[in-house]
Amino acid sequence: MAERNLIGELDMYREAGIKPNFSDIAKRYGKDRHTVASYWRAEGGRPHDGRGDRAGSFDAHIEEVAADGLI
């Protein structure tokens, strides 16, 4: 819930055309200032973390499991 409020506050600053004080916002929401800055750069929302782009160890066995009818 607090993360939604954080992103909403950053959206308000963006609409007003003001660059926020990331350190002040981070203290209020219990986050790191670098995290707040990455939310700011993400243009409203959570930044892309890149984990979905990598292949997982399970990917090599998906066809075998699907053939068994387990998924």
N, CA, C and O atoms as a Maestro MAE file, in Angstrom:
{
 s_m_m2io_version
 :::
 2.0.0
}

f_m_ct {
 s_m_title
 :::
 protein
 m_atom[284] {
  # First column is atom index #
  i_m_mmod_type
  r_m_x_coord
  r_m_y_coord
  r_m_z_coord
  i_m_residue_number
  s_m_chain_name
  s_m_pdb_residue_name
  s_m_pdb_atom_name
  i_m_atomic_number
  :::
  1 25 0.828 -1.193 0.000 1 A "MET " " N  " 7
  2 3 0.000 0.000 0.000 1 A "MET " " CA " 6
  3 2 0.869 1.252 0.000 1 A "MET " " C  " 6
  4 15 0.575 2.223 -0.699 1 A "MET " " O  " 8
  5 25 1.933 1.223 0.785 2 A "ALA " " N  " 7
  6 3 2.806 2.387 0.860 2 A "ALA " " CA " 6
  7 2 3.498 2.636 -0.471 2 A "ALA " " C  " 6
  8 15 3.797 3.775 -0.828 2 A "ALA " " O  " 8
  9 25 3.751 1.536 -1.210 3 A "GLU " " N  " 7
  10 3 4.403 1.704 -2.501 3 A "GLU " " CA " 6
  11 2 3.492 2.437 -3.485 3 A "GLU " " C  " 6
  12 15 3.962 3.243 -4.288 3 A "GLU " " O  " 8
  13 25 2.204 2.161 -3.422 4 A "ARG " " N  " 7
  14 3 1.255 2.880 -4.278 4 A "ARG " " CA " 6
  15 2 1.236 4.361 -3.929 4 A "ARG " " C  " 6
  16 15 1.176 5.214 -4.815 4 A "ARG " " O  " 8
  17 25 1.287 4.665 -2.627 5 A "ASN " " N  " 7
  18 3 1.303 6.062 -2.206 5 A "ASN " " CA " 6
  19 2 2.573 6.750 -2.684 5 A "ASN " " C  " 6
  20 15 2.540 7.908 -3.101 5 A "ASN " " O  " 8
  21 25 3.691 6.034 -2.621 6 A "LEU " " N  " 7
  22 3 4.962 6.585 -3.084 6 A "LEU " " CA " 6
  23 2 4.893 6.909 -4.571 6 A "LEU " " C  " 6
  24 15 5.277 8.001 -4.993 6 A "LEU " " O  " 8
  25 25 4.408 5.968 -5.356 7 A "ILE " " N  " 7
  26 3 4.311 6.185 -6.803 7 A "ILE " " CA " 6
  27 2 3.308 7.292 -7.104 7 A "ILE " " C  " 6
  28 15 3.520 8.086 -8.021 7 A "ILE " " O  " 8
  29 25 2.225 7.353 -6.347 8 A "GLY " " N  " 7
  30 3 1.243 8.419 -6.531 8 A "GLY " " CA " 6
  31 2 1.822 9.785 -6.222 8 A "GLY " " C  " 6
  32 15 1.543 10.759 -6.921 8 A "GLY " " O  " 8
  33 25 2.632 9.854 -5.167 9 A "GLU " " N  " 7
  34 3 3.267 11.130 -4.828 9 A "GLU " " CA " 6
  35 2 4.241 11.551 -5.918 9 A "GLU " " C  " 6
  36 15 4.310 12.730 -6.268 9 A "GLU " " O  " 8
  37 25 4.990 10.603 -6.454 10 A "LEU " " N  " 7
  38 3 5.912 10.928 -7.545 10 A "LEU " " CA " 6
  39 2 5.155 11.391 -8.784 10 A "LEU " " C  " 6
  40 15 5.621 12.276 -9.502 10 A "LEU " " O  " 8
  41 25 3.996 10.801 -9.038 11 A "ASP " " N  " 7
  42 3 3.168 11.235 -10.170 11 A "ASP " " CA " 6
  43 2 2.683 12.677 -9.980 11 A "ASP " " C  " 6
  44 15 2.602 13.445 -10.939 11 A "ASP " " O  " 8
  45 25 2.361 13.032 -8.729 12 A "MET " " N  " 7
  46 3 1.929 14.414 -8.457 12 A "MET " " CA " 6
  47 2 3.063 15.396 -8.735 12 A "MET " " C  " 6
  48 15 2.838 16.461 -9.309 12 A "MET " " O  " 8
  49 25 4.272 15.041 -8.330 13 A "TYR " " N  " 7
  50 3 5.421 15.907 -8.609 13 A "TYR " " CA " 6
  51 2 5.657 16.016 -10.113 13 A "TYR " " C  " 6
  52 15 5.982 17.088 -10.623 13 A "TYR " " O  " 8
  53 25 5.492 14.896 -10.817 14 A "ARG " " N  " 7
  54 3 5.721 14.890 -12.267 14 A "ARG " " CA " 6
  55 2 4.711 15.805 -12.965 14 A "ARG " " C  " 6
  56 15 5.075 16.560 -13.866 14 A "ARG " " O  " 8
  57 25 3.438 15.736 -12.547 15 A "GLU " " N  " 7
  58 3 2.402 16.579 -13.139 15 A "GLU " " CA " 6
  59 2 2.649 18.057 -12.854 15 A "GLU " " C  " 6
  60 15 2.338 18.917 -13.678 15 A "GLU " " O  " 8
  61 25 3.213 18.345 -11.676 16 A "ALA " " N  " 7
  62 3 3.498 19.735 -11.319 16 A "ALA " " CA " 6
  63 2 4.787 20.235 -11.967 16 A "ALA " " C  " 6
  64 15 5.068 21.433 -11.944 16 A "ALA " " O  " 8
  65 25 5.572 19.325 -12.545 17 A "GLY " " N  " 7
  66 3 6.817 19.727 -13.184 17 A "GLY " " CA " 6
  67 2 7.938 19.998 -12.192 17 A "GLY " " C  " 6
  68 15 8.853 20.770 -12.480 17 A "GLY " " O  " 8
  69 25 7.870 19.368 -11.030 18 A "ILE " " N  " 7
  70 3 8.851 19.586 -9.968 18 A "ILE " " CA " 6
  71 2 9.657 18.309 -9.769 18 A "ILE " " C  " 6
  72 15 9.091 17.217 -9.718 18 A "ILE " " O  " 8
  73 25 10.977 18.442 -9.656 19 A "LYS " " N  " 7
  74 3 11.802 17.292 -9.322 19 A "LYS " " CA " 6
  75 2 11.781 17.140 -7.802 19 A "LYS " " C  " 6
  76 15 12.144 18.073 -7.085 19 A "LYS " " O  " 8
  77 25 11.363 15.980 -7.303 20 A "PRO " " N  " 7
  78 3 11.226 15.807 -5.853 20 A "PRO " " CA " 6
  79 2 12.561 15.583 -5.154 20 A "PRO " " C  " 6
  80 15 13.569 15.266 -5.787 20 A "PRO " " O  " 8
  81 25 12.546 15.753 -3.839 21 A "ASN " " N  " 7
  82 3 13.695 15.448 -3.003 21 A "ASN " " CA " 6
  83 2 13.608 13.959 -2.670 21 A "ASN " " C  " 6
  84 15 12.817 13.556 -1.817 21 A "ASN " " O  " 8
  85 25 14.418 13.145 -3.340 22 A "PHE " " N  " 7
  86 3 14.341 11.702 -3.184 22 A "PHE " " CA " 6
  87 2 14.678 11.257 -1.768 22 A "PHE " " C  " 6
  88 15 14.086 10.300 -1.270 22 A "PHE " " O  " 8
  89 25 15.610 11.925 -1.115 23 A "SER " " N  " 7
  90 3 16.003 11.542 0.245 23 A "SER " " CA " 6
  91 2 14.860 11.759 1.230 23 A "SER " " C  " 6
  92 15 14.612 10.918 2.094 23 A "SER " " O  " 8
  93 25 14.171 12.877 1.101 24 A "ASP " " N  " 7
  94 3 13.045 13.167 1.990 24 A "ASP " " CA " 6
  95 2 11.915 12.156 1.799 24 A "ASP " " C  " 6
  96 15 11.353 11.654 2.772 24 A "ASP " " O  " 8
  97 25 11.592 11.866 0.565 25 A "ILE " " N  " 7
  98 3 10.534 10.903 0.273 25 A "ILE " " CA " 6
  99 2 10.928 9.507 0.763 25 A "ILE " " C  " 6
  100 15 10.096 8.780 1.305 25 A "ILE " " O  " 8
  101 25 12.187 9.139 0.573 26 A "ALA " " N  " 7
  102 3 12.656 7.822 1.003 26 A "ALA " " CA " 6
  103 2 12.542 7.653 2.509 26 A "ALA " " C  " 6
  104 15 12.185 6.575 2.984 26 A "ALA " " O  " 8
  105 25 12.838 8.694 3.260 27 A "LYS " " N  " 7
  106 3 12.730 8.622 4.724 27 A "LYS " " CA " 6
  107 2 11.278 8.422 5.147 27 A "LYS " " C  " 6
  108 15 10.998 7.654 6.067 27 A "LYS " " O  " 8
  109 25 10.360 9.107 4.481 28 A "ARG " " N  " 7
  110 3 8.950 9.002 4.853 28 A "ARG " " CA " 6
  111 2 8.355 7.633 4.546 28 A "ARG " " C  " 6
  112 15 7.478 7.159 5.268 28 A "ARG " " O  " 8
  113 25 8.825 7.003 3.483 29 A "TYR " " N  " 7
  114 3 8.262 5.723 3.070 29 A "TYR " " CA " 6
  115 2 9.128 4.531 3.464 29 A "TYR " " C  " 6
  116 15 8.768 3.391 3.171 29 A "TYR " " O  " 8
  117 25 10.259 4.771 4.122 30 A "GLY " " N  " 7
  118 3 11.120 3.682 4.555 30 A "GLY " " CA " 6
  119 2 11.813 2.967 3.416 30 A "GLY " " C  " 6
  120 15 12.024 1.756 3.479 30 A "GLY " " O  " 8
  121 25 12.166 3.698 2.381 31 A "LYS " " N  " 7
  122 3 12.858 3.143 1.216 31 A "LYS " " CA " 6
  123 2 14.233 3.793 1.097 31 A "LYS " " C  " 6
  124 15 14.539 4.755 1.801 31 A "LYS " " O  " 8
  125 25 15.048 3.260 0.207 32 A "ASP " " N  " 7
  126 3 16.332 3.864 -0.106 32 A "ASP " " CA " 6
  127 2 16.115 4.966 -1.144 32 A "ASP " " C  " 6
  128 15 15.226 4.855 -1.988 32 A "ASP " " O  " 8
  129 25 16.921 6.028 -1.086 33 A "ARG " " N  " 7
  130 3 16.725 7.130 -2.024 33 A "ARG " " CA " 6
  131 2 16.973 6.700 -3.465 33 A "ARG " " C  " 6
  132 15 16.395 7.269 -4.391 33 A "ARG " " O  " 8
  133 25 17.832 5.696 -3.660 34 A "HIS " " N  " 7
  134 3 18.077 5.192 -5.009 34 A "HIS " " CA " 6
  135 2 16.854 4.446 -5.551 34 A "HIS " " C  " 6
  136 15 16.591 4.473 -6.754 34 A "HIS " " O  " 8
  137 25 16.114 3.786 -4.672 35 A "THR " " N  " 7
  138 3 14.886 3.110 -5.072 35 A "THR " " CA " 6
  139 2 13.843 4.130 -5.511 35 A "THR " " C  " 6
  140 15 13.175 3.947 -6.529 35 A "THR " " O  " 8
  141 25 13.709 5.197 -4.743 36 A "VAL " " N  " 7
  142 3 12.756 6.259 -5.094 36 A "VAL " " CA " 6
  143 2 13.145 6.874 -6.436 36 A "VAL " " C  " 6
  144 15 12.279 7.145 -7.268 36 A "VAL " " O  " 8
  145 25 14.432 7.094 -6.648 37 A "ALA " " N  " 7
  146 3 14.893 7.673 -7.909 37 A "ALA " " CA " 6
  147 2 14.615 6.738 -9.080 37 A "ALA " " C  " 6
  148 15 14.283 7.199 -10.172 37 A "ALA " " O  " 8
  149 25 14.747 5.425 -8.866 38 A "SER " " N  " 7
  150 3 14.464 4.496 -9.955 38 A "SER " " CA " 6
  151 2 12.974 4.466 -10.276 38 A "SER " " C  " 6
  152 15 12.597 4.295 -11.435 38 A "SER " " O  " 8
  153 25 12.111 4.633 -9.252 39 A "TYR " " N  " 7
  154 3 10.677 4.749 -9.512 39 A "TYR " " CA " 6
  155 2 10.388 6.011 -10.316 39 A "TYR " " C  " 6
  156 15 9.534 6.001 -11.202 39 A "TYR " " O  " 8
  157 25 11.086 7.086 -10.015 40 A "TRP " " N  " 7
  158 3 10.911 8.351 -10.732 40 A "TRP " " CA " 6
  159 2 11.300 8.179 -12.200 40 A "TRP " " C  " 6
  160 15 10.596 8.657 -13.089 40 A "TRP " " O  " 8
  161 25 12.411 7.501 -12.454 41 A "ARG " " N  " 7
  162 3 12.861 7.297 -13.828 41 A "ARG " " CA " 6
  163 2 11.976 6.313 -14.587 41 A "ARG " " C  " 6
  164 15 11.990 6.305 -15.818 41 A "ARG " " O  " 8
  165 25 11.207 5.482 -13.883 42 A "ALA " " N  " 7
  166 3 10.359 4.473 -14.528 42 A "ALA " " CA " 6
  167 2 9.081 5.080 -15.099 42 A "ALA " " C  " 6
  168 15 8.281 4.358 -15.696 42 A "ALA " " O  " 8
  169 25 8.867 6.372 -14.935 43 A "GLU " " N  " 7
  170 3 7.689 7.050 -15.504 43 A "GLU " " CA " 6
  171 2 6.383 6.464 -14.969 43 A "GLU " " C  " 6
  172 15 5.497 6.110 -15.746 43 A "GLU " " O  " 8
  173 25 6.266 6.365 -13.680 44 A "GLY " " N  " 7
  174 3 5.027 5.900 -13.068 44 A "GLY " " CA " 6
  175 2 4.931 4.391 -13.059 44 A "GLY " " C  " 6
  176 15 4.540 3.790 -14.060 44 A "GLY " " O  " 8
  177 25 5.270 3.788 -11.981 45 A "GLY " " N  " 7
  178 3 5.226 2.338 -11.879 45 A "GLY " " CA " 6
  179 2 6.568 1.779 -11.452 45 A "GLY " " C  " 6
  180 15 7.535 2.510 -11.237 45 A "GLY " " O  " 8
  181 25 6.596 0.482 -11.336 46 A "ARG " " N  " 7
  182 3 7.828 -0.170 -10.915 46 A "ARG " " CA " 6
  183 2 8.784 -0.288 -12.085 46 A "ARG " " C  " 6
  184 15 8.359 -0.557 -13.208 46 A "ARG " " O  " 8
  185 25 10.060 -0.092 -11.840 47 A "PRO " " N  " 7
  186 3 11.038 -0.225 -12.924 47 A "PRO " " CA " 6
  187 2 11.183 -1.676 -13.365 47 A "PRO " " C  " 6
  188 15 10.950 -2.596 -12.581 47 A "PRO " " O  " 8
  189 25 11.565 -1.872 -14.608 48 A "HIS " " N  " 7
  190 3 11.789 -3.203 -15.153 48 A "HIS " " CA " 6
  191 2 13.050 -3.770 -14.523 48 A "HIS " " C  " 6
  192 15 14.099 -3.126 -14.566 48 A "HIS " " O  " 8
  193 25 12.974 -4.956 -13.940 49 A "ASP " " N  " 7
  194 3 14.135 -5.508 -13.257 49 A "ASP " " CA " 6
  195 2 14.955 -6.456 -14.116 49 A "ASP " " C  " 6
  196 15 16.073 -6.803 -13.733 49 A "ASP " " O  " 8
  197 25 14.453 -6.881 -15.243 50 A "GLY " " N  " 7
  198 3 15.227 -7.702 -16.161 50 A "GLY " " CA " 6
  199 2 15.187 -9.194 -15.870 50 A "GLY " " C  " 6
  200 15 15.736 -9.978 -16.644 50 A "GLY " " O  " 8
  201 25 14.557 -9.611 -14.785 51 A "ARG " " N  " 7
  202 3 14.550 -11.035 -14.464 51 A "ARG " " CA " 6
  203 2 13.710 -11.841 -15.445 51 A "ARG " " C  " 6
  204 15 14.002 -13.014 -15.677 51 A "ARG " " O  " 8
  205 25 12.683 -11.246 -16.022 52 A "GLY " " N  " 7
  206 3 11.839 -11.975 -16.960 52 A "GLY " " CA " 6
  207 2 12.515 -12.244 -18.287 52 A "GLY " " C  " 6
  208 15 12.038 -13.072 -19.064 52 A "GLY " " O  " 8
  209 25 13.612 -11.567 -18.564 53 A "ASP " " N  " 7
  210 3 14.315 -11.729 -19.831 53 A "ASP " " CA " 6
  211 2 15.250 -12.930 -19.839 53 A "ASP " " C  " 6
  212 15 15.648 -13.394 -20.908 53 A "ASP " " O  " 8
  213 25 15.607 -13.443 -18.656 54 A "ARG " " N  " 7
  214 3 16.563 -14.543 -18.572 54 A "ARG " " CA " 6
  215 2 15.841 -15.888 -18.637 54 A "ARG " " C  " 6
  216 15 14.689 -16.018 -18.223 54 A "ARG " " O  " 8
  217 25 16.539 -16.863 -19.158 55 A "ALA " " N  " 7
  218 3 16.006 -18.218 -19.172 55 A "ALA " " CA " 6
  219 2 16.207 -18.834 -17.793 55 A "ALA " " C  " 6
  220 15 17.235 -18.616 -17.151 55 A "ALA " " O  " 8
  221 25 15.239 -19.590 -17.350 56 A "GLY " " N  " 7
  222 3 15.340 -20.244 -16.057 56 A "GLY " " CA " 6
  223 2 15.805 -21.681 -16.197 56 A "GLY " " C  " 6
  224 15 15.853 -22.221 -17.302 56 A "GLY " " O  " 8
  225 25 16.141 -22.288 -15.096 57 A "SER " " N  " 7
  226 3 16.607 -23.677 -15.126 57 A "SER " " CA " 6
  227 2 15.464 -24.638 -15.466 57 A "SER " " C  " 6
  228 15 15.713 -25.750 -15.932 57 A "SER " " O  " 8
  229 25 14.247 -24.230 -15.244 58 A "PHE " " N  " 7
  230 3 13.080 -25.061 -15.517 58 A "PHE " " CA " 6
  231 2 12.687 -25.034 -16.995 58 A "PHE " " C  " 6
  232 15 11.989 -25.935 -17.461 58 A "PHE " " O  " 8
  233 25 13.120 -24.021 -17.731 59 A "ASP " " N  " 7
  234 3 12.696 -23.846 -19.121 59 A "ASP " " CA " 6
  235 2 13.059 -25.030 -20.014 59 A "ASP " " C  " 6
  236 15 12.336 -25.325 -20.966 59 A "ASP " " O  " 8
  237 25 14.159 -25.708 -19.724 60 A "ALA " " N  " 7
  238 3 14.565 -26.844 -20.550 60 A "ALA " " CA " 6
  239 2 13.623 -28.032 -20.387 60 A "ALA " " C  " 6
  240 15 13.599 -28.917 -21.243 60 A "ALA " " O  " 8
  241 25 12.857 -28.069 -19.315 61 A "HIS " " N  " 7
  242 3 11.999 -29.215 -19.023 61 A "HIS " " CA " 6
  243 2 10.514 -28.929 -19.196 61 A "HIS " " C  " 6
  244 15 9.694 -29.796 -18.894 61 A "HIS " " O  " 8
  245 25 10.146 -27.769 -19.660 62 A "ILE " " N  " 7
  246 3 8.731 -27.396 -19.776 62 A "ILE " " CA " 6
  247 2 7.980 -28.325 -20.735 62 A "ILE " " C  " 6
  248 15 6.856 -28.735 -20.444 62 A "ILE " " O  " 8
  249 25 8.585 -28.652 -21.860 63 A "GLU " " N  " 7
  250 3 7.910 -29.514 -22.831 63 A "GLU " " CA " 6
  251 2 7.656 -30.902 -22.242 63 A "GLU " " C  " 6
  252 15 6.595 -31.486 -22.460 63 A "GLU " " O  " 8
  253 25 8.622 -31.426 -21.502 64 A "GLU " " N  " 7
  254 3 8.480 -32.747 -20.898 64 A "GLU " " CA " 6
  255 2 7.352 -32.753 -19.856 64 A "GLU " " C  " 6
  256 15 6.557 -33.691 -19.798 64 A "GLU " " O  " 8
  257 25 7.294 -31.707 -19.044 65 A "VAL " " N  " 7
  258 3 6.252 -31.622 -18.018 65 A "VAL " " CA " 6
  259 2 4.883 -31.420 -18.671 65 A "VAL " " C  " 6
  260 15 3.893 -31.999 -18.224 65 A "VAL " " O  " 8
  261 25 4.823 -30.613 -19.714 66 A "ALA " " N  " 7
  262 3 3.565 -30.393 -20.419 66 A "ALA " " CA " 6
  263 2 3.076 -31.685 -21.075 66 A "ALA " " C  " 6
  264 15 1.871 -31.930 -21.131 66 A "ALA " " O  " 8
  265 25 3.994 -32.508 -21.568 67 A "ALA " " N  " 7
  266 3 3.612 -33.767 -22.182 67 A "ALA " " CA " 6
  267 2 3.037 -34.743 -21.144 67 A "ALA " " C  " 6
  268 15 2.188 -35.572 -21.472 67 A "ALA " " O  " 8
  269 25 3.501 -34.642 -19.902 68 A "ASP " " N  " 7
  270 3 2.987 -35.485 -18.827 68 A "ASP " " CA " 6
  271 2 1.642 -34.983 -18.327 68 A "ASP " " C  " 6
  272 15 0.965 -35.684 -17.576 68 A "ASP " " O  " 8
  273 25 1.246 -33.790 -18.728 69 A "GLY " " N  " 7
  274 3 -0.041 -33.229 -18.329 69 A "GLY " " CA " 6
  275 2 -0.037 -32.616 -16.943 69 A "GLY " " C  " 6
  276 15 -1.098 -32.454 -16.340 69 A "GLY " " O  " 8
  277 25 1.128 -32.273 -16.426 70 A "LEU " " N  " 7
  278 3 1.213 -31.688 -15.101 70 A "LEU " " CA " 6
  279 2 0.969 -30.188 -15.086 70 A "LEU " " C  " 6
  280 15 0.664 -29.628 -14.033 70 A "LEU " " O  " 8
  281 25 1.095 -29.531 -16.219 71 A "ILE " " N  " 7
  282 3 0.781 -28.095 -16.286 71 A "ILE " " CA " 6
  283 2 -0.176 -27.829 -17.415 71 A "ILE " " C  " 6
  284 15 -0.563 -26.682 -17.638 71 A "ILE " " O  " 8
  :::
 }
 m_bond[283] {
  # First column is bond index #
  i_m_from
  i_m_to
  i_m_order
  :::
  1 1 2 1
  2 2 3 1
  3 3 4 2
  4 3 5 1
  5 5 6 1
  6 6 7 1
  7 7 8 2
  8 7 9 1
  9 9 10 1
  10 10 11 1
  11 11 12 2
  12 11 13 1
  13 13 14 1
  14 14 15 1
  15 15 16 2
  16 15 17 1
  17 17 18 1
  18 18 19 1
  19 19 20 2
  20 19 21 1
  21 21 22 1
  22 22 23 1
  23 23 24 2
  24 23 25 1
  25 25 26 1
  26 26 27 1
  27 27 28 2
  28 27 29 1
  29 29 30 1
  30 30 31 1
  31 31 32 2
  32 31 33 1
  33 33 34 1
  34 34 35 1
  35 35 36 2
  36 35 37 1
  37 37 38 1
  38 38 39 1
  39 39 40 2
  40 39 41 1
  41 41 42 1
  42 42 43 1
  43 43 44 2
  44 43 45 1
  45 45 46 1
  46 46 47 1
  47 47 48 2
  48 47 49 1
  49 49 50 1
  50 50 51 1
  51 51 52 2
  52 51 53 1
  53 53 54 1
  54 54 55 1
  55 55 56 2
  56 55 57 1
  57 57 58 1
  58 58 59 1
  59 59 60 2
  60 59 61 1
  61 61 62 1
  62 62 63 1
  63 63 64 2
  64 63 65 1
  65 65 66 1
  66 66 67 1
  67 67 68 2
  68 67 69 1
  69 69 70 1
  70 70 71 1
  71 71 72 2
  72 71 73 1
  73 73 74 1
  74 74 75 1
  75 75 76 2
  76 75 77 1
  77 77 78 1
  78 78 79 1
  79 79 80 2
  80 79 81 1
  81 81 82 1
  82 82 83 1
  83 83 84 2
  84 83 85 1
  85 85 86 1
  86 86 87 1
  87 87 88 2
  88 87 89 1
  89 89 90 1
  90 90 91 1
  91 91 92 2
  92 91 93 1
  93 93 94 1
  94 94 95 1
  95 95 96 2
  96 95 97 1
  97 97 98 1
  98 98 99 1
  99 99 100 2
  100 99 101 1
  101 101 102 1
  102 102 103 1
  103 103 104 2
  104 103 105 1
  105 105 106 1
  106 106 107 1
  107 107 108 2
  108 107 109 1
  109 109 110 1
  110 110 111 1
  111 111 112 2
  112 111 113 1
  113 113 114 1
  114 114 115 1
  115 115 116 2
  116 115 117 1
  117 117 118 1
  118 118 119 1
  119 119 120 2
  120 119 121 1
  121 121 122 1
  122 122 123 1
  123 123 124 2
  124 123 125 1
  125 125 126 1
  126 126 127 1
  127 127 128 2
  128 127 129 1
  129 129 130 1
  130 130 131 1
  131 131 132 2
  132 131 133 1
  133 133 134 1
  134 134 135 1
  135 135 136 2
  136 135 137 1
  137 137 138 1
  138 138 139 1
  139 139 140 2
  140 139 141 1
  141 141 142 1
  142 142 143 1
  143 143 144 2
  144 143 145 1
  145 145 146 1
  146 146 147 1
  147 147 148 2
  148 147 149 1
  149 149 150 1
  150 150 151 1
  151 151 152 2
  152 151 153 1
  153 153 154 1
  154 154 155 1
  155 155 156 2
  156 155 157 1
  157 157 158 1
  158 158 159 1
  159 159 160 2
  160 159 161 1
  161 161 162 1
  162 162 163 1
  163 163 164 2
  164 163 165 1
  165 165 166 1
  166 166 167 1
  167 167 168 2
  168 167 169 1
  169 169 170 1
  170 170 171 1
  171 171 172 2
  172 171 173 1
  173 173 174 1
  174 174 175 1
  175 175 176 2
  176 175 177 1
  177 177 178 1
  178 178 179 1
  179 179 180 2
  180 179 181 1
  181 181 182 1
  182 182 183 1
  183 183 184 2
  184 183 185 1
  185 185 186 1
  186 186 187 1
  187 187 188 2
  188 187 189 1
  189 189 190 1
  190 190 191 1
  191 191 192 2
  192 191 193 1
  193 193 194 1
  194 194 195 1
  195 195 196 2
  196 195 197 1
  197 197 198 1
  198 198 199 1
  199 199 200 2
  200 199 201 1
  201 201 202 1
  202 202 203 1
  203 203 204 2
  204 203 205 1
  205 205 206 1
  206 206 207 1
  207 207 208 2
  208 207 209 1
  209 209 210 1
  210 210 211 1
  211 211 212 2
  212 211 213 1
  213 213 214 1
  214 214 215 1
  215 215 216 2
  216 215 217 1
  217 217 218 1
  218 218 219 1
  219 219 220 2
  220 219 221 1
  221 221 222 1
  222 222 223 1
  223 223 224 2
  224 223 225 1
  225 225 226 1
  226 226 227 1
  227 227 228 2
  228 227 229 1
  229 229 230 1
  230 230 231 1
  231 231 232 2
  232 231 233 1
  233 233 234 1
  234 234 235 1
  235 235 236 2
  236 235 237 1
  237 237 238 1
  238 238 239 1
  239 239 240 2
  240 239 241 1
  241 241 242 1
  242 242 243 1
  243 243 244 2
  244 243 245 1
  245 245 246 1
  246 246 247 1
  247 247 248 2
  248 247 249 1
  249 249 250 1
  250 250 251 1
  251 251 252 2
  252 251 253 1
  253 253 254 1
  254 254 255 1
  255 255 256 2
  256 255 257 1
  257 257 258 1
  258 258 259 1
  259 259 260 2
  260 259 261 1
  261 261 262 1
  262 262 263 1
  263 263 264 2
  264 263 265 1
  265 265 266 1
  266 266 267 1
  267 267 268 2
  268 267 269 1
  269 269 270 1
  270 270 271 1
  271 271 272 2
  272 271 273 1
  273 273 274 1
  274 274 275 1
  275 275 276 2
  276 275 277 1
  277 277 278 1
  278 278 279 1
  279 279 280 2
  280 279 281 1
  281 281 282 1
  282 282 283 1
  283 283 284 2
  :::
 }
}
